[in-house]
Amino acid sequence: MEREFIGIGMYSINFEFEKAWQELFVLAGKIDPELTLPVNFLNSVHEKDILSNQTRLSHICGFPLVSQFQKKLIPLCTPHFDLDELEGPNYFSYLVVSKASQIDSLKDTQGMVAAINSYDSQSGNNVFRSEIETLKKLGLFNDFYKDIVITGSHKNSIQKIINNEVDIACIDAMSFSYIKRFEPKITDDIRIIGHSIISTAPPFVTHKDNPVCSSSGLISALNSALKILDQNYIDTLNIKRFSFVPLDTYNSLINQRV
């Protein structure tokens, strides 16, 4: 029998996060053995791993769920992050620049170099474009900036700002919080100049034609596990609870892409 996995790559920036996610899901599986949750874990958000039949559950960004995978994957549960300014299963991004720069607003960054973590990122690209094109009406994103650099991760985007390789990036607020906690010095040289709109947070998804378990069963087990999980792991994850968000709600993210 092939090994089955839970994909935990969305926010697993180091070993502490991997361990916290693993402990949460192992505990949830013990609370409700009928869920038959995998006990192996994969720190990846690569498409081949997410779509693999061996990966029964994955934490992924909501935008690629609806733009690329909605015929193959369905959401099972979404975290409620424990962060000021947030309610419910949502998240947002910070607009970040160098602390030494003279930039005070998005308008000031016209003609400069922007960083995005990836083209299919809701928090690093989609809401960034929406801020420029729809909310601030500053023109087309690709025309507004002299160059757009793809960095591969929010942490890499921050590092490129520090290295003066780019001028601005849109950073997932939870990623920012996690990085600041474990690597506080990396955020000392940057400054927040604004927030994005609030979006539905990244879901845990399963295969549409072969779901690992029911949404209600998984949510119940995870929420019960959070109540008895070691406090160190709770502090690491910064999640208050999980709930179900339907696919139709994630479809609204498509409307933010202009």
N, C-alpha and C positions, 0 to 999 in steps of 0.2 A: 504493500500500500504506500502511495506517495505521501510525503510529508505535506501538511497543510500549514498555512501561515496567516498571521494577522499583520497587515502592513501599517507600521507606525512612523512613517518617515516624514509626515507633515511638519511636526515641530520638534523632532528628536535631534536637537543640536549637539548633544553630547551623551556620554554614557549614563549620566544621572537621569536624563529624560527617558532614554530607552528603558532603563530599569523601572522607573515609575510607571510607564505605560504597561510594561510586562506584568508588574505586580498587580496593577488594577485589573487587567483582563484575567490573569490567573485566579485572582480572588473572585471575580464575577463568575468564572467557570465553576469554581467550587461551590458558590452560593446556589447556582442553578446548573447542575451537571447535564440536564436535558438539553441545554443549549448546544452541547458538544463543540465548544469553542476550541480552536486550535491552541496548542501550547508552544508553538514555534513562532518567532517574530522576524519581521523583515523591515529594516530601516531603509525604505525606498519609496519614492513616488514616481518612478519610471513607468511609462505606459505598459511595457512588456510585463512588469511585475504586477501592476494593478489588475491587468486583464487576464493574468495567468489563472488557470483553473485551480492551481494550488493555493493561490492567495484568496482566502474566503471572505476576508473583511479588510478594508483599507481606509485610511484617513486621507482624504484628498481635497483639493480646492474645489469649491462649488462651480466655478466657471467652466473648467474642462468637463465636469460632470454633465452639464447641459449642452455645451458646445460640441463635445466629441463622443461622450460615453453613454448618453441617456438611453440608447437602445440596448445597452449591455449591462449597465449598472443601475442600482436603485439605492436611495438613502435609507439607512436604518435608524440612525440617531445622530444628534448634533450637540456638541458641548455648549454649556453656558459658562463663559469665561468669567473669572472673578477679577474684574478690572474696573476701576473708576470710570464713570461715564457710560458703562455698558449695562443693558438689561436684556434678558432673554438670550436666545441662541444666535447672537449677533457678534460682529466685530467691525473694526474700522482700521484705517491706516494713518500714519503720521507723514507729513511732508517734511523731509529732513534735508538740511544743508550744513555746510561747515560752520562751526562756531566763529571762525575768523572772517567769514564772508560778510558782505554788506547787503545780502539778500534779506528782504523783509516780507516778500509776498511772491506768489506764483508769477505775477506779471513781471517781476524783476528778473526772472530767469529766462526770458525770451532771448533766443540766439545762443544759449549756453548748451551744456552737455548734460543730458539726463540719463539716469540708470534705471533699468527695470530688471527684475530678477528673471522673468521669462515672459514670453508673449501670452501664454495661457494662464497667467496669474491674475486672480481677481484683485488681490490686495496690493500687488506691485505694479500692475499694468492697467487693468481695466478701469479701476477707480481713478487712477492717475489721468488717463485719457479723458474720463468723464469730467474731472475737475477742469481740465483745460478747455475741452470742446463744448461741453453742455452747460456746466454750472457757471463757469467764469466767461464763457464765450470768447475765448482768446484766439480762436482759429483752430486749424487742424494740428493735432499733436505732432505729427511728423514734420510739419512745416514750422511749428513754433520753436522747436529745438534744432540747433546746429547739427547735433548728433545724438543718437540713442544707443547706449551701450547695454548689452545683455550680460548680466553678471553671474547668473546661475543660482543666486540665493540672496536673501535679505541681508545676511551678514556680509556677503561680498560687496553688496551695494554700499553699505555703511563704510566698509574699508576703503572703497574707491573714493568716497567723499573725503575721508581722512587723508588719503594719498594725493588729493587734488587731481584725480583723474576724471572725475565727474563733478557736477555742481549741485545736483539735487536728485533725490530718490523718494519713492513712496514706500514706506516700510510698514508692514503688518504690525499693528500695535501689540499683539501678543508676542510676536517674534522679537520686537523691540524690548518688551518687558523681560522675556526670557534671557536675551543676550545681556541686558543690563544687569540682571541678577547674577549671572555666572561669569561675565566678563565686563565688569563695570567700567574699566578704563577705556574700553572701545567706544563708549558713548560719551566720554568726557569732552571730545573735540567736535561734537555735532550739536545742532540746534534744531528744535522743532518750530516750523513757521506756520503750521496749519494742520487740520484734520480732513480726511476724506469723508464722504457720506458713509453711513452705516449700512452694512450688507449682512446677509445671512452667513453665519460662520461655516467653516469647512465641515462637511459631514463624514461619518463613517459609512461606507457603501459596501454592498455585496452584489454578487452576480444576479441579474434579473431572472435568469432561467434556472438558477440553482442557489437560492439564498441560504446563507449559513444558518440562520435562525429567524425567529419573528422579531419585528421591531420592538413590540411591547415587552417581550421576554428579556431582550438584551438591555433595554432601558431600565427595567426593574432591577436586573442583576447589577448593572453598573452603578446605579444610584444607591443600592444597598451596599455595594463594595466601597463607595466613597465615604460612607458613614463610619466604616471600621478600618479603612486603609491607614497605614502608618502616617503620622502627621508630616514627616519629612517628604513623603511622596505627594501628599496633598499640597504641600507648599510648593513643590516643584511644578506640578501640573496646573495649579491655579484654576481649577474647574469646580464650579458649584454643583452642577448636576447635568444630566442629559435629558433631551426631549426629542420628539419626532418632528421633523420639518418635511413636508411633502415635496415631491419633485417640482410641482407647479410653482412653489415659492422660489425655488432656485432658478426657474426659467426667467424670473424677473431680472436676473443678472445679465441676460442677453441684451435686454433693453438698455443697459448702461453702456454697451459697446456701440459706438457711433461711427 
